[in-house]
Amino acid sequence: MRSPGRYPSGSALAGNTVYVDSDTGVYALNATTGAQVWHVLPKSGIYASPAVSGPAGQQVLITGNLAGNLYALNPVTGATLWTRPGTAAFWSSPTVSQGTIYITSRNGKLLTFAPSGG
């Protein structure tokens, strides 16, 4: 299976779906067949790995883009659940711990968000 985009990042796995961020958007791929399940393109490229958080059936896919926006996507459909502005481009991958999303922006600021977007 070839990674999508010219500059794919790392990936996240949840169930039988692999999520890959790339300069050409966010991709969900079937982990068994490699078939594309969905693809979305936020307004700017993405160079960091996505994170999946939440219990089964309530999971959220988290990623940040070069325009400095943090996105929560529905991992089944790719639909945007919420978007929050950051302070600069996101080059780092988000991490989720004890109900808080942590991500560092290009200007070195560590930002925190609730999984609901607050």
Helices and strands as residue ranges (DSSP letters): E 11-14, E 17-22, E 25-30, E 36-40, E 51-53, E 60-64, E 69-73, E 80-85, E 95-97, E 100-104, E 110-113
